[in-house]
Amino acid sequence: MKKIAAALSCLLSGIAPLHAQAPETDADPALWVVKDADTTIYLFGTVHVLKPGLSWFDEGVKSAFDASDELVIEMIEPEPAAMQQLVMSKAIDPSGKTLSSKLDEGLRARYEKAMTDAGLPGQAFDPFEPWFATVTLSVLPLQKLGYKSESGAEKILSTAAKQAGKRIEGLETAEQQLGYFDAMPEPLQLRYLAAVIDELPEYQPKLEMMIASWAKGDPDALAEQMNEGMEKTPELAAILLDQRNARWAEWIKARLDTPGTVFVAVGAGHLAGKGSVQDKLDALKVASVRVTY
């Protein structure tokens, strides 16, 4: 349960976390910059969970990070025990109605199969709201495939920032991030559950395609691949991507009023495709430029 709780934030990069599989592989992910006369803000799209061996924290990305005084990430994780307690406070259904009873016959059969395939009892998540079962079913394959958050971009960047004495700030809190799921109307939570279950058979190849696009620095391809998984739940994309992108763009615009150099690292899905942070900045008359390296 602690591993599941700690991994929940992975979903907030855009429905599903991204992964890497090839050892000792060079990656050149996309990097942007926003600046005025006395402020520089780098925008880097992260991968939350990775296997060791993918070389991305070098070249232009490392140079931008080294030049920055501050690291800004989506969320600073609480200690595991505190995170677990927070997840439980949000995830348990206070009505006492079981999850199984909320599923129609077709979804219940698919859900029970997904639970069996994951090695879990069919009633394991009955006390919880649908979003918790959905997120858990998304996280469990990562563990089986050997992916670890310790190898993810945020962990590596945060460790480097601490070693260099850089300030680290979170755009959101863990409570806010969990609240996005918890506040979803139950019908949307159930559609989200159905969409994830239907995608599980193609989980690994789709994620490998996304990480390949990220590693090549191709946000357009990444956006197209991610959009395939959002067609069934556009309301979810609005909550997890569009609305947050708008708030972050406002934060970036306001941060330009304070001199200095900042390295902003958020899930790669936020910097890809229509409605990205860059699009929101453009609407605010703030230019973002792709960094060539």
N, C-alpha and C positions, 0 to 999 in steps of 0.2 A: 504493500500500500504506500509506503514511503517513496518508492521509486516512481509509482504512478503519480503521486502528488507532485513530486519534483518535476515530472515531465509534462505536466499539464500546459505549462507556458509555451511548449514547443508548437502547440496547435495555433497559436496566435500569429504566426508568420504568414498565415494564409491557408487555413483549413488543415493542411498537413505539413509536418516537418520535412525538411529535405535531407538527403543522405549522400554519402560518398562510399565507393566500394573499392576503387583501384588503389593499391598501395604505391607510394613514391610517385605520384602523378602530379605534374605541375598544373596549377589552376590560376587563371587570371580573371577573377570576378570583377564585375563592373564597379566603378567608383565615380562619384559625382562631387562637385564642389559648388558651394554658394558663398559669395563673398561681397564685401563692400570695402570701403577705404581702410577700416581697421579691424575687420572681423572676417575670419575664414571658417566655414563649416563644411566638413567633408561628410558625404552621405554614402554609407557602405551597406549593401544588402548581405545579411548573414545567413548561415546555415546553422540551425540550432543543435543538431545532432550529427556527428560525423564519426567515421572510423579514423584511426591514426594513419598518417602517411600521405595525406593530400596537402600539397605545398601551396598554400594561398597567402600565408602571412609573410609576404616578402615583396620585393619590387615596389610598385607604386603604392600598394596598400600599406606596407610597413613604413614607407617614407612619410605618407600622410599621417599615420598614427604617431610616428616619432615626432613629427612637427607640431602635434596637438598638445594643448595644455590639459585637456579634459576629455574623458570618454563618457558618452551618453548612450545608454542601452535602453531596451524596452522596459525592463524591470530588474531591480536588484532582488534576487531571491532571498526570502527569509531562511532561517535555519530549518533543516528538514522537519523537526518536531513541530515547529510553529506552522510550517507550510501544511503539514498533514492535518493539524487541528483546524486550520482555515478551510482546507478543502472539505473536511467533514461537515463543518458548519454551513457550507453552501450546498453540498451535494445531497444530503439526506432530505427526502421528501417529508415535510412536516405534516402533510395530510394523512400519512400512514397508508396511502393507497400503493399497492405494489406495482412495480414497473411492468411485470408480466401482464397484469390485468389491463394495462393501458394499450396493449398492442392488439391490432386486429389479427385475424387468423393467419393471413399470409405473412405479415411482418413477424409474428411470433415464431413461426416455423423457421424463417431465415435467421432470426435472432438466436434461437436455440442452437441452430447449426453452427453459427459463428462462435457462440460460447463454447460449444463442444470442441470445435477446431482449435480454439485458444486454450483448451485444457481447463476450462472453468465450469462449475456447476451451472445449470440453466437458471437457477434462482439466485445466483450470487449477488446480483445487483438489484434485487427486488426492493430493498429499502431506499434506493436512490432515485434521483430524478434522471430522466432519459439522457441528458447531456453527459452525465458522468459515465454511464455505460458506453456512450459513443466515443468519448475521449479515451477511455481505457482500452477499448477495442482497437483504437488507432495507435496507441502507444505500445501495446503488447508485442506486435510483430517486430518492432524495433529491437526489443530485448532479445528476441529469438534470433534475429539476424546479426546481433553483436554490436549494434550501434550504441554509443555512449555519449551522454551530454558533456562529459569531461573533455571530449575531443571536439566539441562544438565551438563555433566561432566566438560566442559570448564568453565562454569559460577562458579561452585562450587570450582574448582581448582583455578581459577583466584581470587575469593573472598578470599580464604584461603591464597593465596600468598600475596595479598595486606595486609591482616591483620598481616601476619608474616614479612612483610617488604622484601619479596623476589623480586628479579628482574623478570620481565615478558618480554619475547621476542616472536615475531612472526616469523615463518619461511617464511611467505608470507604476502603480503598486500591485502587488499580488492580489489584493482584495479587489481592485478594479478589474484586473484581467479575469479572475474567476467570476466576477459579477456579470461580465458580458454573456457568459453561458447561462448563469443562474437566472438572469432577467429575461431570457428568451421565453416567449409564450410556449406552452406545452406542445401545441400542434407543430410549431417550427422545430422544437427539440426532437419530436418523433420523425419528422421528415429528414432531419439531419442524421438521426440514427439509421434510417432506411438507406440514405445515400451512402453512408460510410460502409454499411454491411454489403451493399451491392458492389462497392469498389474493392473490397478486400481481395478477391481473386486476382486483380491486376495491380495490387498494392506495390509490390517490389519493382516490376518493370517501369511503372509510371514514375515512381520516385527516382529511379536511376536515370530516366530521361530528364527529369527536372534538375537533378544535380549536375548532369552533363551540360545542360544549358547554362546553369549558374557558373560552372567552372570555365566555360568558354566566354563568359561575359556577354551572354545573349539574353537580355531581359525580355525582348519581344517573344522569343520562343518560350521562355519560362512563363510569361503571362498567358500565352495561348494554351500551354499544357495545364496550368492551374485553373484556367477558366472552364476546362472540361469537367472538373470536379465540382464546379459551383453552379452549374446550370440548373440543378434540381433545388437549390436553396439560395436564390439570389438575395433573400432577406438576410441570410447569414453573412454573405459577402459584404453587405452594407454595414453590418454591425462590426465585423472583425477587420475589415479592410477600409472601406470608403470613409466611414465616420472617423475612424482613428487617424487615417491619413490626413484628413482635413484638420484635425486638432494638432497633429504634429507639424504640419506646415505652418500653422499659426505660431507654434512654439519657435520654430526656426526663424520665422520672420521677426519675432520679438527678440530672439537671441542676437540678431544682428546689431541690436542697439548696445550690446556689451562687447568691448574690444577683446580680442583673443582668438585662439584657434581651437576648434572643437571637432572631435571625431564622433559622428553619430552613427551607430550601428543598430539597424533594425532588420527584422525578417525580410529576406529578399523579395517576397511577394508584395511588400509595401512599396518597392521601388521599381515595379514592373507593370507595364500595361496601362490601359485607360483608368483614370482615377487614382493614379499613383501619387506619392508625395510630391514628385516633380510637377505633375499636372496641377495639384492643389497650389503649389508655390507659384506656378505660372499664372493662375487665376488671381493670386495676390500681388502680381507684378514683381515677383522675385525670380530672378533667373538662376537656373541650375545648369551646370556645364559638365559633360562627361569628361573625366580625366583620362588622358591617353598615357599608357605606360607599357 
